[in-house]
Amino acid sequence: MIGGGTGGYSTALRAAALGLDVVLVERDLVGGTCLHRGCVPSKAMLHAAELVDGITEARERWGVKATVEGVDWAALTATRDDIVARNHRGVEGHLAHAGVRVVRATATLTGPRTVRVEPGGTWRARRGVVLATGSRPRTLPGLVPDGRRVVTSDDALFAPGLPGSVLVIGGGAIGVEYASLHRSMGATVTLVEAADRLLPLEDADVGRHVTRGLKKRGVTVWTGARCEEARPYEDGVRVTVSVPRGEPRRLDVERVLVAVGRAPVTEGLGLAAAGLAPDARGFVAPADWSRLETAVPGVHVVGDLLPPPSLGLAHASFAEGLLVAETLAGRAPRPIDYAAVPRVTYSSPQTASVGLTEEGARERGHDVVTNTLPLTATAKGMVHGQGGLVKVVAERGAGGPAAGAEPGGPGARSAVGAAGEVGSVLGVHLVGPHVSEMIAEGQLIVGWEADPTDVAQHIHPHPTLSEAVGEVFLTLAGRGLHQH
């Protein structure tokens, strides 16, 4: 295993459990970006941000006389670092218990099955080599990260203190999360996205809802916009942003956060020596996706090195690690259905999706029916008071929509009114508080190709946010109670 992030260490653990001798070479710390610079520390910080927002809501909405005097940055980061350290020790313990030999070194391919480890000499793999070197943040021309005024997602959490103002470049999941975090912590936030909406890979309704939620919280959102110039000076950065209408906008901010995606790390890996080459975008593509095996037999790829349809998500790389380990052990695991992998943005409001968007389903030729319900249509949604929605995208059944029903256009709410007229569920899309904890149900629905009548027979607890999911499926099955 070359690389000890989520993809590498999950491959190692499963391979060792299946009786293989495993060596994992990692030049930094096992756990990779996700554990040390990404998923875990950022979600710890976003939880702290949620607590700050809760105090504001308690005062403004519930009559609780509470105020936020300030944020003790040292105490906050100490808690974050403790969470990361405990998780790191846990991963190291799992690997040691499994009998995986972990070598802290740099590994370079010298052939299809040979690896030069420095320090450590040259080793030969009997079964195969797994490439799991991960990714790094992409940057923009002329914007050189310095860890203080211009930062990337890798170092934003570790920059000194909280900025009073920040420009976030990139409205994908990472950019939206960091915009939300900094706004909760009191910063003036401007979010710039080149596409015509935030979260452009998600359903359009999701992007619109998130944009509305962020604007309501005071975030300035510019879509169809580009950062044309950024000039750092002693105490900040002077930025020029082109927008679709009107003159370019100029502003001074204390920090610019570049969140325009991630690039695979292949430098120094020795791909050519093994008979491999990255594609035009830098990814290492498998010749066989069912085995995640390259055109060179015995060389497999997991994690952020993989091109789409792999998602560059930690939980997807866990599944990729399991698949490769079982393949190397002689088993025949099921290929990964990437459309059924959940996608979550941990902003406020959160988003969680699985399966096809409405646009994606139509592009693939599906005859689509949708149903959308606001979370505030439920009692628990009103309690939270943050808005949100549940949207289901399904295949139209052979019987067609009921009389008077709306086809699944962009503004559709209730799509059908009689059971048996909707086929398999193609996608489930959620926006609102804590929806990251609700998407597992959607994953099962999409993964098992259930239809609304399958789901409608299951009773959702009241009062919960999840009953909005149940209500949407009741309506699609022709049994709606509170949705008309």
C-alpha positions as CSV (number, residue, x, y, z in Angstrom):
1,M,0.0,0.0,0.0
2,I,1.5,3.3,-1.1
3,G,-0.4,6.0,1.0
4,G,-2.1,5.7,4.4
5,G,-5.2,7.8,4.0
6,T,-8.7,6.5,4.2
7,G,-8.3,4.5,1.0
8,G,-4.9,3.1,1.8
9,Y,-5.5,2.1,5.4
10,S,-8.9,0.6,4.7
11,T,-7.3,-1.6,2.0
12,A,-4.6,-2.6,4.5
13,L,-7.0,-3.5,7.3
14,R,-9.2,-5.6,5.1
15,A,-6.3,-7.3,3.3
16,A,-4.7,-8.2,6.6
17,A,-8.1,-9.6,7.9
18,L,-8.1,-11.9,4.9
19,G,-4.7,-13.3,5.7
20,L,-2.5,-11.3,3.4
21,D,0.9,-9.9,4.4
22,V,0.5,-6.1,4.2
23,V,3.1,-3.3,4.2
24,L,1.7,0.2,4.2
25,V,4.1,3.0,3.3
26,E,3.1,6.5,4.3
27,R,5.4,9.6,4.3
28,D,3.3,11.6,6.7
29,L,0.6,10.4,9.1
30,V,-1.8,7.5,8.6
31,G,-5.3,8.9,8.2
32,G,-4.3,11.3,5.5
33,T,-6.0,14.5,4.6
34,C,-9.4,13.4,5.8
35,L,-8.2,12.8,9.4
36,H,-5.6,15.5,9.8
37,R,-6.6,18.4,7.5
38,G,-10.0,17.8,6.1
39,C,-13.1,15.8,7.1
40,V,-12.5,15.4,10.8
41,P,-11.0,18.7,11.9
42,S,-13.4,20.7,9.7
43,K,-16.4,18.9,11.1
44,A,-15.2,19.5,14.6
45,M,-15.0,23.3,13.8
46,L,-18.4,23.2,12.1
47,H,-19.8,21.7,15.3
48,A,-18.4,24.6,17.3
49,A,-19.9,26.9,14.7
50,E,-23.3,25.3,15.2
51,L,-23.0,25.9,18.9
52,V,-22.4,29.6,18.3
53,D,-25.4,29.8,16.0
54,G,-27.5,28.0,18.6
55,I,-26.7,30.7,21.2
56,T,-27.8,33.4,18.8
57,E,-31.0,31.5,18.0
58,A,-31.7,30.9,21.7
59,R,-31.5,34.7,22.3
60,E,-33.4,35.9,19.2
61,R,-36.0,33.2,18.9
62,W,-36.5,31.5,22.2
63,G,-36.1,34.3,24.8
64,V,-33.0,32.8,26.3
65,K,-30.9,35.6,27.6
66,A,-27.5,34.5,26.3
67,T,-24.7,36.2,24.4
68,V,-21.5,35.1,22.7
69,E,-18.7,37.1,24.4
70,G,-16.1,35.8,21.9
71,V,-14.4,32.6,20.7
72,D,-11.3,31.4,22.6
73,W,-9.4,30.2,19.5
74,A,-6.7,28.4,21.5
75,A,-9.3,26.4,23.4
76,L,-11.3,25.7,20.3
77,T,-8.4,24.4,18.4
78,A,-7.1,22.4,21.3
79,T,-10.4,20.5,21.4
80,R,-10.3,20.0,17.6
81,D,-6.7,18.7,17.8
82,D,-7.6,16.3,20.7
83,I,-10.3,14.8,18.6
84,V,-7.9,14.3,15.6
85,A,-5.2,12.9,17.9
86,R,-7.6,10.3,19.4
87,N,-8.8,9.2,16.0
88,H,-5.2,9.0,14.8
89,R,-4.2,6.8,17.7
90,G,-7.3,4.6,17.0
91,V,-6.2,4.1,13.3
92,E,-2.7,3.3,14.4
93,G,-4.0,0.8,16.9
94,H,-6.3,-0.9,14.4
95,L,-3.4,-1.3,12.0
96,A,-1.1,-2.7,14.7
97,H,-3.7,-5.1,15.9
98,A,-4.3,-6.3,12.3
99,G,-0.6,-7.0,11.9
100,V,-0.1,-4.4,9.2
101,R,3.5,-3.2,8.9
102,V,3.5,0.6,8.7
103,V,6.6,2.2,7.3
104,R,7.0,6.0,7.5
105,A,8.9,6.6,4.3
106,T,8.6,7.7,0.6
107,A,7.7,5.0,-1.9
108,T,8.4,5.1,-5.6
109,L,7.5,2.5,-8.2
110,T,10.4,0.9,-10.0
111,G,8.4,-1.7,-11.9
112,P,4.9,-3.2,-11.9
113,R,5.5,-5.0,-8.6
114,T,8.6,-3.4,-7.2
115,V,8.8,-0.4,-5.0
116,R,11.8,1.6,-3.8
117,V,11.2,2.7,-0.2
118,E,13.4,5.5,1.2
119,P,14.6,4.7,3.7
120,G,14.2,0.9,3.5
121,G,15.5,-0.4,0.2
122,T,13.6,-2.0,-2.7
123,W,10.7,-4.4,-2.0
124,R,8.7,-6.7,-4.3
125,A,4.9,-7.3,-3.9
126,R,3.7,-10.8,-4.5
127,R,0.0,-10.1,-4.9
128,G,-0.1,-6.5,-6.0
129,V,0.5,-2.8,-5.3
130,V,-2.2,-0.4,-4.3
131,L,-1.8,3.3,-5.1
132,A,-3.5,5.5,-2.6
133,T,-1.5,8.8,-2.6
134,G,-4.5,11.0,-2.3
135,S,-4.8,14.6,-3.4
136,R,-3.8,18.2,-2.7
137,P,-5.8,21.5,-3.1
138,R,-5.9,23.1,-6.5
139,T,-4.9,26.7,-6.6
140,L,-5.4,29.6,-9.1
141,P,-2.8,31.4,-11.2
142,G,-1.3,34.3,-9.3
143,L,-2.7,33.2,-5.9
144,V,0.1,31.7,-3.9
145,P,-1.0,30.3,-0.5
146,D,1.0,31.7,2.4
147,G,-0.9,30.1,5.2
148,R,-2.1,33.5,6.6
149,R,-3.6,35.8,4.0
150,V,-4.2,33.3,1.2
151,V,-5.1,29.8,2.3
152,T,-6.4,26.6,0.9
153,S,-8.7,24.1,2.5
154,D,-5.6,22.2,3.8
155,D,-4.4,25.0,5.9
156,A,-7.5,27.2,6.5
157,L,-8.2,25.6,9.8
158,F,-4.6,26.1,11.0
159,A,-4.2,29.7,9.9
160,P,-3.6,32.1,12.8
161,G,-6.8,33.2,14.5
162,L,-10.2,34.0,13.0
163,P,-10.3,36.6,10.2
164,G,-12.8,39.5,10.4
165,S,-13.5,39.2,6.7
166,V,-12.9,36.4,4.2
167,L,-13.4,35.9,0.4
168,V,-14.1,32.2,-0.4
169,I,-13.3,31.3,-4.0
170,G,-15.3,28.2,-5.0
171,G,-18.9,27.3,-4.3
172,G,-18.6,23.5,-4.1
173,A,-19.0,21.6,-0.9
174,I,-15.7,22.7,0.6
175,G,-16.2,26.3,-0.2
176,V,-19.8,26.4,1.1
177,E,-18.7,24.7,4.3
178,Y,-15.9,27.2,5.0
179,A,-18.1,30.1,4.1
180,S,-20.7,28.8,6.6
181,L,-18.1,28.2,9.3
182,H,-16.5,31.7,9.0
183,R,-19.9,33.4,9.0
184,S,-20.9,31.6,12.2
185,M,-17.7,32.7,13.8
186,G,-18.6,36.4,13.0
187,A,-16.7,37.1,9.9
188,T,-17.9,39.1,6.9
189,V,-18.1,36.5,4.2
190,T,-18.2,36.8,0.4
191,L,-18.6,33.5,-1.6
192,V,-17.6,33.5,-5.3
193,E,-18.6,30.7,-7.7
194,A,-17.9,30.6,-11.4
195,A,-20.9,28.4,-12.2
196,D,-24.4,29.8,-12.3
197,R,-25.3,28.3,-8.9
198,L,-23.7,27.0,-5.7
199,L,-23.1,23.3,-5.3
200,P,-23.3,22.9,-9.1
201,L,-23.0,19.1,-8.9
202,E,-26.1,18.8,-6.7
203,D,-29.8,19.2,-7.7
204,A,-30.7,22.7,-8.8
205,D,-33.3,22.9,-6.0
206,V,-30.6,22.1,-3.4
207,G,-28.3,24.8,-4.7
208,R,-31.1,27.4,-4.7
209,H,-32.1,26.5,-1.1
210,V,-28.5,26.6,0.2
211,T,-27.9,30.0,-1.5
212,R,-31.1,31.3,0.1
213,G,-30.0,30.0,3.5
214,L,-26.5,31.5,3.3
215,K,-27.8,34.9,2.2
216,K,-30.3,34.9,5.0
217,R,-27.4,34.4,7.4
218,G,-25.6,37.4,5.9
219,V,-23.2,35.7,3.4
220,T,-22.7,37.6,0.1
221,V,-23.0,35.2,-2.7
222,W,-21.8,35.9,-6.3
223,T,-22.4,33.2,-8.9
224,G,-21.3,33.3,-12.5
225,A,-18.4,35.3,-11.0
226,R,-14.6,35.1,-11.1
227,C,-11.8,36.4,-9.0
228,E,-9.7,38.4,-11.6
229,E,-7.0,39.7,-9.3
230,A,-5.9,39.3,-5.7
231,R,-3.1,41.4,-4.3
232,P,-1.9,40.5,-0.8
233,Y,-0.6,43.3,1.4
234,E,0.6,43.5,5.0
235,D,-2.8,43.1,6.7
236,G,-5.0,41.5,4.0
237,V,-5.8,41.0,0.3
238,R,-7.2,43.4,-2.2
239,V,-9.5,41.5,-4.6
240,T,-11.2,42.2,-7.9
241,V,-14.2,40.0,-8.8
242,S,-16.0,40.1,-12.2
243,V,-19.7,39.5,-11.9
244,P,-22.3,38.8,-14.6
245,R,-23.9,42.2,-14.5
246,G,-22.3,45.5,-13.7
247,E,-18.8,46.7,-13.0
248,P,-16.2,44.5,-11.4
249,R,-16.4,44.4,-7.6
250,R,-13.4,45.5,-5.6
251,L,-13.0,44.7,-1.9
252,D,-10.4,44.3,0.8
253,V,-10.5,41.2,3.0
254,E,-8.3,39.8,5.7
255,R,-8.1,36.4,4.1
256,V,-8.8,34.7,0.8
257,L,-9.7,31.0,0.9
258,V,-9.2,29.1,-2.3
259,A,-11.5,26.1,-2.6
260,V,-11.6,25.2,-6.2
261,G,-11.2,21.5,-5.9
262,R,-8.4,19.0,-5.4
263,A,-5.8,17.5,-7.7
264,P,-4.4,13.9,-7.5
265,V,-0.9,13.5,-6.1
266,T,1.3,11.5,-8.5
267,E,4.6,13.4,-8.5
268,G,7.5,11.1,-7.6
269,L,5.3,8.0,-7.6
270,G,7.2,6.5,-10.6
271,L,4.1,5.7,-12.7
272,A,6.1,5.4,-15.9
273,A,8.5,2.8,-14.4
274,A,5.4,0.6,-13.8
275,G,4.1,1.2,-17.3
276,L,1.4,3.7,-16.2
277,A,0.6,7.3,-17.0
278,P,-1.9,9.8,-15.5
279,D,-4.7,11.1,-17.7
280,A,-5.0,14.7,-18.8
281,R,-6.3,15.7,-15.4
282,G,-3.7,13.8,-13.4
283,F,-5.9,10.9,-12.4
284,V,-4.8,7.2,-12.6
285,A,-7.7,5.5,-14.3
286,P,-8.5,1.8,-13.8
287,A,-8.8,-0.5,-16.9
288,D,-11.3,-2.5,-14.9
289,W,-13.6,-0.6,-12.6
290,S,-15.0,-3.8,-11.1
291,R,-11.6,-4.5,-9.7
292,L,-10.1,-1.0,-9.6
293,E,-7.2,-2.5,-11.4
294,T,-5.1,-0.5,-13.9
295,A,-4.0,-1.7,-17.3
296,V,-0.9,-3.1,-15.5
297,P,-2.1,-6.4,-13.8
298,G,-1.7,-6.3,-10.1
299,V,-1.6,-2.5,-9.8
300,H,-4.8,-1.1,-8.2
301,V,-5.9,2.4,-7.4
302,V,-8.2,3.8,-4.6
303,G,-9.2,7.1,-3.3
304,D,-8.5,10.6,-4.8
305,L,-6.3,9.2,-7.5
306,L,-9.4,7.8,-9.2
307,P,-11.2,9.9,-11.9
308,P,-15.0,10.2,-11.9
309,P,-17.3,8.5,-11.4
310,S,-15.3,8.0,-8.1
311,L,-16.3,10.9,-5.9
312,G,-13.2,11.9,-4.0
313,L,-15.0,11.2,-0.7
314,A,-13.6,9.4,2.3
315,H,-16.5,7.0,2.6
316,A,-16.2,6.1,-1.0
317,S,-12.5,5.4,-0.5
318,F,-13.3,3.0,2.4
319,A,-15.5,1.0,0.0
320,E,-12.8,1.1,-2.7
321,G,-10.3,-0.2,-0.1
322,L,-12.6,-3.1,0.8
323,L,-13.1,-3.9,-2.9
324,V,-9.4,-4.0,-3.8
325,A,-8.4,-6.0,-0.7
326,E,-11.0,-8.6,-1.4
327,T,-10.0,-8.7,-5.1
328,L,-6.4,-9.3,-4.1
329,A,-7.4,-12.0,-1.7
330,G,-9.1,-13.9,-4.6
331,R,-12.7,-12.9,-3.8
332,A,-15.2,-11.4,-6.2
333,P,-16.7,-8.4,-4.5
334,R,-19.6,-6.4,-6.0
335,P,-18.5,-3.4,-8.0
336,I,-19.2,0.0,-6.4
337,D,-22.3,1.8,-7.5
338,Y,-21.1,5.4,-7.3
339,A,-24.5,6.8,-7.9
340,A,-25.6,5.2,-4.6
341,V,-22.8,6.9,-2.6
342,P,-24.2,9.6,-0.3
343,R,-22.9,13.2,-0.7
344,V,-23.0,15.6,2.2
345,T,-22.2,19.3,2.7
346,Y,-21.9,20.2,6.4
347,S,-22.8,23.8,6.1
348,S,-25.8,25.6,7.7
349,P,-28.1,24.6,6.2
350,Q,-26.7,21.1,5.5
351,T,-27.3,19.2,2.3
352,A,-27.3,15.4,1.8
353,S,-28.0,13.6,-1.4
354,V,-27.8,10.2,-3.0
355,G,-28.6,9.1,-6.5
356,L,-29.4,11.2,-9.6
357,T,-30.4,14.8,-9.6
358,E,-33.5,15.7,-11.6
359,E,-31.3,17.2,-14.4
360,G,-29.0,14.2,-14.4
361,A,-32.0,11.7,-14.6
362,R,-33.4,13.6,-17.5
363,E,-30.1,13.7,-19.3
364,R,-29.9,9.9,-19.0
365,G,-33.3,9.5,-20.7
366,H,-35.5,8.8,-17.7
367,D,-39.1,9.9,-17.7
368,V,-39.0,11.7,-14.4
369,V,-41.5,12.4,-11.6
370,T,-40.5,14.5,-8.6
371,N,-42.0,15.4,-5.3
372,T,-40.7,18.1,-3.0
373,L,-41.8,19.0,0.6
374,P,-40.4,21.8,2.8
375,L,-39.2,20.7,6.2
376,T,-41.3,23.4,7.7
377,A,-44.4,21.4,6.7
378,T,-43.5,19.2,9.7
379,A,-43.7,20.2,13.4
380,K,-40.1,19.4,14.0
381,G,-39.1,21.4,11.0
382,M,-41.0,24.4,12.5
383,V,-39.2,23.8,15.8
384,H,-35.8,24.0,14.2
385,G,-36.9,27.0,12.1
386,Q,-34.1,26.7,9.6
387,G,-36.1,25.8,6.5
388,G,-35.0,23.0,4.3
389,L,-36.6,20.5,1.9
390,V,-37.0,16.9,0.9
391,K,-36.9,16.2,-2.8
392,V,-37.4,12.7,-4.4
393,V,-36.7,12.0,-8.1
394,A,-38.3,8.9,-9.4
395,E,-39.0,7.0,-12.6
396,R,-42.5,7.6,-14.0
397,G,-44.5,4.3,-13.9
398,A,-46.3,2.8,-16.9
399,G,-49.6,4.2,-15.8
400,G,-48.5,7.8,-16.1
401,P,-49.4,10.6,-13.6
402,A,-52.7,10.8,-11.9
403,A,-55.2,13.3,-13.2
404,G,-54.3,16.8,-12.2
405,A,-50.8,15.8,-11.1
406,E,-47.8,17.9,-11.9
407,P,-45.0,16.5,-14.1
408,G,-41.6,16.7,-12.5
409,G,-40.6,20.2,-13.7
410,P,-38.4,22.6,-11.8
411,G,-41.3,23.9,-9.7
412,A,-43.1,20.6,-9.1
413,R,-44.3,19.9,-5.6
414,S,-46.6,16.9,-5.5
415,A,-46.1,14.7,-8.6
416,V,-48.7,11.9,-8.5
417,G,-51.7,10.9,-6.6
418,A,-52.3,7.2,-7.1
419,A,-50.4,4.1,-6.1
420,G,-48.6,2.1,-8.7
421,E,-47.9,5.1,-11.0
422,V,-44.3,5.7,-9.9
423,G,-41.4,3.4,-10.6
424,S,-38.0,3.1,-9.0
425,V,-36.6,6.0,-6.9
426,L,-33.6,7.5,-8.7
427,G,-32.5,10.2,-6.2
428,V,-33.1,11.6,-2.7
429,H,-32.1,15.2,-1.9
430,L,-32.2,16.8,1.5
431,V,-31.5,20.3,2.8
432,G,-31.8,21.4,6.4
433,P,-30.6,20.9,9.9
434,H,-28.9,17.5,10.6
435,V,-29.9,16.0,7.2
436,S,-26.5,14.4,7.1
437,E,-27.9,12.0,9.7
438,M,-31.0,11.3,7.6
439,I,-29.5,10.3,4.2
440,A,-28.7,6.7,5.1
441,E,-32.4,5.9,4.6
442,G,-32.2,7.5,1.1
443,Q,-29.1,5.4,0.3
444,L,-31.0,2.2,1.0
445,I,-34.0,3.3,-1.0
446,V,-31.9,4.2,-4.1
447,G,-29.4,1.3,-3.7
448,W,-32.2,-1.2,-3.4
449,E,-34.1,0.4,-6.3
450,A,-37.2,0.7,-4.1
451,D,-40.4,2.4,-5.4
452,P,-42.5,4.7,-3.3
453,T,-45.0,2.0,-2.3
454,D,-42.1,0.0,-0.8
455,V,-41.1,3.0,1.4
456,A,-44.6,4.2,2.2
457,Q,-45.4,1.1,4.3
458,H,-42.6,2.0,6.8
459,I,-43.7,4.3,9.6
460,H,-41.6,7.3,10.4
461,P,-41.5,8.6,14.0
462,H,-43.4,11.8,14.9
463,P,-42.3,14.5,15.5
464,T,-39.0,14.2,13.6
465,L,-37.5,15.7,10.6
466,S,-37.4,12.2,9.0
467,E,-41.2,12.2,8.8
468,A,-40.9,14.7,6.0
469,V,-39.1,11.9,4.0
470,G,-42.0,9.5,4.9
471,E,-44.6,12.1,3.8
472,V,-43.0,12.6,0.4
473,F,-43.1,8.9,-0.2
474,L,-46.7,8.5,1.0
475,T,-47.7,11.2,-1.5
476,L,-45.8,9.5,-4.3
477,A,-47.5,6.2,-3.4
478,G,-51.0,7.9,-3.5
479,R,-51.5,7.9,0.3
480,G,-50.5,11.4,1.2
481,L,-51.8,12.8,4.5
482,H,-50.4,16.3,5.0
483,Q,-49.3,17.1,1.4
484,H,-51.7,18.1,-1.3
